[in-house]
Amino acid sequence: MKSAIVLFIFALIARESGAQQVNIWLTTDDQMALLQPQPAVRFAGGANASVPMLVIDDLAGHQTVEGFGASMTDSAGYLLNEVLPAANLPAVMQALFDHKKGIGISFLRNPMGASDLARTIYSYDDQPAGATDPNLASFSISHDQADILPLLVMAKNINPHIKMMGNPWSPPGWMKTTGSMIGGSLNASAYTALASYFVKYLQAYAAAGVPVDYISLQNEPLNVPTNYPGMSMSSTEQLNFLQNYMLPALKAANLATRVLVYDHNWDTPGYPETVLSGSGIASSPAVAGTAWHWYGGPPGAMTTLHNQFPALGNYVTEASGGTWIADEVKTDFEMIVNSMRNWAKSYVKWGLALDQNRGPYDGGCNTCTPLVTVNSQSGAVSYPIDYYTLGHFSKWVMPGSTEVWSSNAPGLIDAAFVTPERTLVLVAYNDSAISQTFQVWWRGRSFSYTLPALAGATFTWTDPEIPVAGRRPGIGAIPEYSIAAAQQIQASSYTQISNLQSEPCTDTDNGFDIGYAADGSWLEYDNIDFGSGLSAVDVRWASAGSGGTLEFHLDSGSGPMIAQGSLPVTGGWETWQTYPMAVSGAQGVHKLYVVFHGTTTSLGNLNWFRFR
């Protein structure tokens, strides 16, 4: 009994001392501060209702995060292993992969052969024109043994938690309709050979000390480039290959590697839905989920698929920075935050390393930006902004961390995580053109901070009472949070969602809106406090579709209706107008359901609402 009392007192002391300190790192849009430590702040009791608030519920656990990273391309391997002076390599690798000395990259993608960041076009089984090798007698990973594998072994020695993913931009040309790694599709006669090609790759990499955790079957199967390796693979072709060739081959070889389907943009979620709906696919222990790229569509597509296949994961496996992006700081924070809020278990940039000309490449991307630049003449190293924006997440959100529920606020977006070490990590970004002072509310306590316009910060604090997400701690109670209905509530702060997607918004203060509304779509918001009663609600709405009706219900989607109104076509999906609705019967603290009704699948977008 005495020891239990001592432990309780120790927990209270920790909570009132070191547990109260919040450490902060800042990156500004002008890049004058790059992942720069800031003076710490401390929690205090209470809150100021007039200041925007980010609320964190560390009991509402979502996906387990497996890592953040980039791709070890042929170009990256060459630059780091041959151009960078050997004496400088350990420091650069630590800057990339060590959590204390660098940003702690924990997820690496490995092209199986040439990609659009490679010096030459090659596979693991090239043959002369007209020749084939169905038994893969000439298979060899010797190309990777020169530069890529030594670096992968070094990276895993620095960070043993690294997850590895392999996938081809194209199989060997002799397997394809074009006879080339460029263009075409897979010959029907080559399905067995391609499955064996994967198995041999996985076995060879494991023998070299780099076991591969995941494969996808084809990079960007809906994109067929004309000047670098690629291949068309429809969803039905991928399902056939996975179901009848790849899964049996993995099982026969007793390999633990798991498959990610699709590996392409958010704008075509019907592709992975088709594959995962195949007989036995979603339930197969060898299928891990879906790989996504960020070049088209909204991250909300991942939540749509998660709701259909909740046992499977969603992984962002390619999200390059590039010269086409007007503001890389803004884009990175928006996309990584929104991906994490939409069930992403990983966020992987594109090339790990490139030179000052964003190469070398053979017919591929000349506009992509890396995490590290190695000058091809001098070997000098520099770190582009992508290194720092990714580092706001990768350095502190360790593999095994859980993303937890948090609210957004006007002009502010964020993602929150609980690490295996019971550290809470909050990454917040000021998405507006003016500085923002806000509060972070967590377990009945809060701290205040001011972010410059278009700046992002990582906040971390450790407390012995932080639980494994979704479980109550053994000591102490967690106060119930509530959100005042009279505050502006961002639509993206939902706790549950059905048949809707979040997407980047261009309304005042930017942030994320909720779109793709159809009849019966709904949003749930927990612990909304209406006080002694409110009489109206303002709704921020945009529509280039048909418009529709919005209803507000208490406690369930069919519970007491407190407001209803028709919302018209505004002239554009980002043409925003505010509409009032009368409210009656709203008192006390409730779950709030926002329900969409209309006659089409293109009703409109919701940015925020505020009761008064």
N, C-alpha and C positions, 0 to 999 in steps of 0.2 A: 504493500500500500504506500509506504514511504517513497519507494522508487518511482511509483506512478505519479505521486505529487511532485517530485523533483523534476520528472520529465515534463509535466504540464507547466510548471513554473519556467523551466528552460525554454519551452516553446513560446510562452508569453514574452519572455525577455528577448528572444530572437525576433519575434514579431515586432516588438517595439523598438528594436535597435537596427541591426544590419538588414533585417527583412524589409524594413521601411525604405531602404535606399534603392533608387532606380538609376541605373547606369544608361547613358545615352550616347549614340553615335549618329552623326549628321552628314548628309550629302545635299548640297544646294544645286539649284538649276544652273547657276553660273560656274559650277565646278570649282569654286574657291574653297569649298569644304568637301572632301572626298572621304567618306567613312571616318570622319574625324571625331574623336572623343570630345564630349561636352561635359560641363559641370553636372554632377549628379543632382537629382531632386529627391524629395521624400514624400511619402504618403502622409495625408492628414485626414481627419474625420470630416464627414459632411460633404456637401456639394453646393455649387452656385447655379441655381436654375436658369440664370440668364446667359450662361456660357455653354457652347456646344459640348456635348458629352459623348465619349466613346465608352460603351459599357462592355465588360468582358464577363462571360459566364464560363469558368473553367471546368464546370461539370458537364457542359454540353459538348462532348467530344465528337468530332467528325472523323476525317481520314487520318491514317498514320502516314507521315511523310517519310519517304525513303531517300530523298536527296535532291541536290541542286548541282548543275554541272554544265558540261559542254562535250564536244566530240573530239576524240583523238583521231583526226584525219591523217591522211598521208602527208599533207602539207604541214600539219602541226608536228608530226613525228620528225620529219626532216629538219624543220627549223630548230626545234628544241634539241635534237640529238646530234645534228651535224653543223648547223650554222652558229648557234649559241656556243660561246666558249665553254669547254667542259668544266672549267673551274667555277663557272657561274650557274651551272645547271642545278646543283642542290638548292641554292637560295630561291631560284625561280620555282622549282617544284614545291618547296615549302610554302611559298607565297600563294600557290594555287591550291594545295591539298592539305596543309596543316591548319587546324582550327585556331591555334594560338599565334602562329607566325604568319598566317595568311588567312584566306577566306574559306578553307575547309571544304573544297569540292568533294562531293560524295556520290555523284552519279556520272558515269562516263558512257558515251555512245561510241561504238566502234564500227565504222563502215567495213563491210566484208568485201574488200576489193576497192576499186576506184569509186570516188564520189565526185561531186562538183567542186571539191577542194582537194585535188590531187595533181601531181606533176605529170602523170601519164595515165593512160587507160589500161587497167590490168584486172585480172581476177585470180583466183587460186588454182585455176585449171585452164589456162589459155592453150588453144590449139591452132595449128595452121588453117587457113581458109579451106573449108570443105571437110575438115577432119572432125571427128567426135571422140568422146571418151566416156561412154556411159557407165563404165565401172570405176571411173575416177582414178585410174592408175597413175595419172600425172599430178594429182592433187598435192599442193604444197603451200604452206604459209611462209615460205622463205622470205617473201617480200616484207612481211611484218616483223620478222625476226631481226631485221637490220636496225630499224628505228622505233617502231611502234611498241612491240612487246617489251623491250627493256624499259621504256618509259612507263608502261602500264604496271610492270612489276615494281618499279620505284614508287609509283603513286600509291599502290596498295600497301607498300611497306610504311609509307608515311601515314596513310589513312586506311586502316584495314576494313573500315565499314563501307568502302566504295562499292556501289552496285554497278555491274557491267551489263551493257546491252549491245548486241550485235545485229546488224541487218544489212542486206545487199541493196545497192542502187540498181544493180543488174546481176543476174547470174552470168556465167561464162557465155559468150556469144553463140557457141555451138548449140546451146540449149534453146535458142530463140528463133522466132520466125524471120528475123532479119539476118541471122548469122553473125550478129554484132552485138556488143554491149550497149550500143546506142539504138533506141527505138524498139518497136516490136512488142511481142508478147511471148509467153512461154509455150513451146511446142507441147502438144498433148503427150508425146512420147517421152518427154523429159521430166515429168512429175516425180518419178521414182529417183532419178538422178539428182534432182534438186534437193529432195529430202535427204539423200545421202550426203550431198554437199554440205548441208547444214550440220549434220551429225559429225562429219569429219572435221569441220571447223571447230565445233564445240569440244571435241576430243583433243584436237591439237592445241587449242588455247588452254584447256585444263592441264595438259601435260607440260605446258610452258609456264605454269604457275598463275594463270589468269582465268579462273573459272568464270563462265558467262552466266549471269542470272536470267537474262531475258533475251529473246529474239523477236523481231517482227519479220514478216515474210517478204515484204517488199516496201522500200522507201517510196512514199508518195505514189501509190499505185494508180492514181487518176491523173498524173502528170507524166507526159512522155516527152522529155527534152530532145532537141535535135543536135546538140553539140556536146553532150556529156552523158554518162551512163544513166539509163532509166528503163523502165518497162511498164507496160500497161498490164493491170491485173484487176478484173472486175470483182465485185463482191461475191458473185456466185463462183467465179474461178478460185478466189481465195478460200471460200468455204470448202470447196471440193478438195483443194490442195491440203488445207489444214486437217480436215476430217478424215480423209482417206489415205493421206501420205505422211504428213508431218507428225501428227500425233502418234500414229503407229510406229514411226521411225524413232521418235524420242523414247517411247516405251520400250521398244526392242533393244535400244542401246543403253537402257537404264540410266537415262540422263535426267537430272533434276531441273534443267533449264525450262523456263515457262514462256509461253507465247503471248505477245501483245498483238492484237489484230489492228488492221487499218494503217496507222502511221501516216496520217495526212490531216488536212485542215478541218477546223471546227464547222465549216459550212456544209458538210455532207454527213451528218450523223446517221443517215439512213444506211450508209455503207457498213459501219460496225454493227448496227442493229441487225442487219441481214446476216452477217457472219455469226454473231453471238446467238442468234435465234435458231441456228442450225441444230439438228438433233445431237444432244450430248455435249455441245460445245461449252455453253455457259457453266455447266456442272463439272466439266473436266478439271481435275487438279492441275493439269499442265497448261491451262489457259488462265492468265493473270488479269486480263482486261484489255483496255484500248489505249493505243498510242496516238497522240494528237500533235498537230503543228498549228502555229498561231497566225498563219498568213491569210486566212480568210475565215469569216464568221466570228461569233462571240464565244467567250469561254463558257457561257451558260449552257452550251450544247453538252458539256460534260455532266452537268447536273441532270439534264434530261435523260442521258444514258444511265447515270447512276440510279435514278429512280426506277428505271426499267430493269437494271441488273445490279442491285445493291451489294451483292457479294463480290463484285469484280471491281478492279481498280481503274483509275484514269491517270494517265501519265502524259505530261507535256514533254515530248522528246526532241522537238526542234523549234527554237524561237530565236532566230538570228537578229542581232542588231544590224544596222546598215546605213549607208549613206542616203537612202531614200526616206529615212525617219527624221522628221524635222526637229524633234526634241527627244533624245534617247532617254534622258533621266525620267521625264514624264511618262513616256511609253512603257519603259521597263517597270516602274513602280505600279502603274495601272494594270499592266498585263499579269505581272507576277501576283499582285494582291488579288486580282479577280480570279486568277487560276486557282489560287489556294482556297478562295471562298467558294469555288465550284468543284471541290473534291479532288484536285490534282495531288497526286502522291509524289510527283517530281516536276521540276522545271529545268529544262536542259537547253542552254544556248546552242549555237552552232559551232563554228570552228574554235578549238581551244587556243590555237596560235596561228597568226598570219604575219606576213612581212609588211613593210611600209607601203607597198602597193596593193595590199589586201590579197596577196597571192602566197605561193605560186598556185596556179590552177591551169588546167588544160580544158578550155571550153566551158568552164563552170562559172561560179559566182565571182564577180570582180567588185561587188558593192557590199559584201558582208563584212562585219566587224568582229574581231575576236576578243578573247579575254586578255591575251597578252600579245604584244607586237614585238617581233624580233627583226631588227634591221638586217637585210640580206647582205649588206656590205660590211658593216662594222660588228654585227652581232649584239648591238646595244638593245636593251629591253625597255619597253614602256608598257603601261597598263591603261588601256582605253576605259571610258566611263562604264562599259558593260561589266568590267571586273568589279567595280565598286557597287553598282546597283544590285548585281547578283549577290555580292558579299553581304549586303544588309540582311539577307536571309540565310545564305549558306554557312556563314561563320557561326551563327548561334542556334539555328534550327537544326539540331542534330538528327541523324537518322534514328527513327523510332519516336520522334516527337509527334504529338497529336495536335492537329488544327482544331481550335475550339471556337464557339460562337462569340462574335463581337459585333457591335453595331457600327454603322457608318454615321456621319454627321454632315451637315451642310458644308461642302467644300473639303471634306476629309474622308479618306478611305483608309482601311487598315485590314490587317490579318493578324490573328493571335495564335500562339502555340504554347503547349506545355511540353517541355523536354523530359527525357527519361531521368534527368538529374533534378527534377522539380523546379526548374527555372521557367518562369513565364516570359515569353518573348512577344513583344508587340511591334510590328512594323507599321508605321503610320505615314501617310503622304498628304501634303496640302495640295489638292488638285485645283486650287483657285489662284487667281492672279494677285491676291493680297495676302498679307500675313494673317495667320489664324491662331488665336488663343483658344485652347480647348482644355477639357478635363478628361482624365481617364478614371473611370469608376470601376472598382474591383472589390468585392466583398465588404461593402459598407465603408470603404475608404476611397480617397481620390487624390490625384496630384494634377497640377496644372502645368501646361507648357505652351510655348508659342513657336510655331513653325513659320519660317519665311515662305513667301509665295513659291509654289512649285518646288518645295524641298521635302525630302523624306528623312525619317529618323527611325532607328531601332532602339527600343527601350527594353531593358531586361531587369528582372528582380527575382530573387530566390526566397522562398519561404518554406519552412518545414511542413506547413499545412497545405501546400499545393498538392492536390491529389493526382493520381493517375486520372486522366480526363474521363469523366463519366462515373467516378466513384467518390463517395464522401470520405474525407480524411478521418483518421482515428482520433484526432484531438481538435476541439474547437468546433464552432458552428459557422456556417457560411450564410450571411444575411441574404434574404431574398431581394433581388433587385426589382425595381419597377421603373418604367419609362413614362414620363408625363405626356399625356395625349396632347397637351397644349404646346409641346415642343414640335419642331418640324421633324417628322419621321421619314427617313429615306426609305424608298421602296425596297432598296437593296439590303435593308437590315432585317429581312424576314428570317424566321426560324425554320419554316417549312415552305415548300413551293410545289405547285403542280401545274404542268403544262405551260410553263413560262420560262424565259431565260433572261439573265442579267447581261447587260452589254454596256460598252462605254457610252457616255452621254456628253452632248455638247451644249447643254443648257447652262445657265449661270451657275458657276461653281463646279461644273463638270461632274465628276463622279460616275456612278453607274445608274442607269435606269432599268426598268423591267419591261421587256417587250415580248413579242410573239404571242400576244394574247388571243385566245379563242374562247368560245362559249364554254363556261364552266371552269375556266382557269381560276386559280386562287392562290393567295398568299396568307401565311399565318404569322402573327406577331404576338409574342408572349408578354405577359405582365404589363399591359398598358393601363395606366392609371388615369381614369376620367374624373377623379375627385368627386365633388358633390353634383356634378352634371355640367355638360357642355352642349351648346345649341347649334353649332355649325361646324363643317369641315371644309377646308380648302384643298383642292386636288390639282396637282400639276400634271398636265396631260398633253400628249401630242399624237396625231394620227394622220396618216396618209391613206388609211384603209377605209373602213366603213364606219368607224366610230362604234360606240356601244353603250352599255349600261354598267355602272359600277355600284356594287352593294357593299355595305359594311355590316358585318354580323358579329355578335358576341359569342364566345366560347366554342363555336363550331361553325362550319360553313353553312349549316342550316339552322343555326341558333337565332336568337332574337335579332331582327334587322333594325339598326339604329339610323341608317342613312341609305338613300338610294338616289341616283341621278343619272341622266343621260349625258354622255360626253361626245361631242361632235367631231367631225373631221376638221383638223386645224390647218391642213394644207401641206403637211410634211411630217415624217417620222421624228424629226428633231425640231419641229416648229411648235414651241411650247406655249401653252396658255394655262391660266389658273381659273378653276371653276369652283364656285361654292355650292354646298349642299346643306340642307337643313338636317339637324340631328335631334333625336329624341330618345330617351330611355337609356342614356349612357351614364352610369355612375359606378364608382368603385374601380377595382382592378380586375381586368379580364384578359383572356386571349381575344385577339381581334383578327377576324378573317375578312380579307378584301376579295370579293368574288366578281369576276368579269362575265358579262353576258352579251351576246350578239349573234348575228346570223352568218358570220364568216369566220375564217381563221386569221384574219388580219384586222383586229379591232383597233389597237393603238398601244401606246407606251405610257407607263406611269413612272414619274420621277420621285415625287414625294407627296405627303399629305400632312395637314396640321389641323387639329381641332381647336375651336375657340368658343 
